[in-house]
Amino acid sequence: MTPFSDLKRLLVGKGQTLAVAESITCGGLQTRIGRISGASNFFRGGLTAYDLDQKVRHLGVPRAAARKVDCVSQAVAEQMARGVGKLFRADWGIATTGYAEPNATTATPYAYWAIAQGKKIVASGRFDCPGAKRAAAQDLICEKVLKAFLRVL
């Protein structure tokens, strides 16, 4: 049993499905969901889209707006969540985008995330990970996003 086994009970109980779009978490959400026994009963799949072209092509992220923010914004996360739900024909879409380590843009790793039910964004936000190294920041973001999704359900 994983810490997120309740996802299965809640989603299957409602006859609902889930898909995820990841950038900063690079498959971490998919891995955690895939570890849940019976995940195939609710998990439609996921997509890791690291660059602008893939976010535009697969998830419907507006190119010009995303380019201005290096694909890291609340609006980008929200479109990714809507887009992955549509792409996989899932009831729910979850998305993450951000910076996993300090760079020229930020001194602190952080992520924008969003949860969509169909076209409607039902939850979104930003998680900061001060002092966290790359893998630790990615892990922390995955945990926080899945906990947020459980609260929504």
Secondary structure, 3 states (H helix, E strand, C coil): CCCCCHHHHHHHHHCCCEEEEECCCCCHHHHHHHCCCCHHHCEEEEEECCCHHHHHHHHCCCHHHHHHCCCCCHHHHHHHHHHHHHHHCCCEEEEEEEECCCCCCCCCCEEEEEEEECCEEEEEEEEECCCCCHHHHHHHHHHHHHHHHHHHC
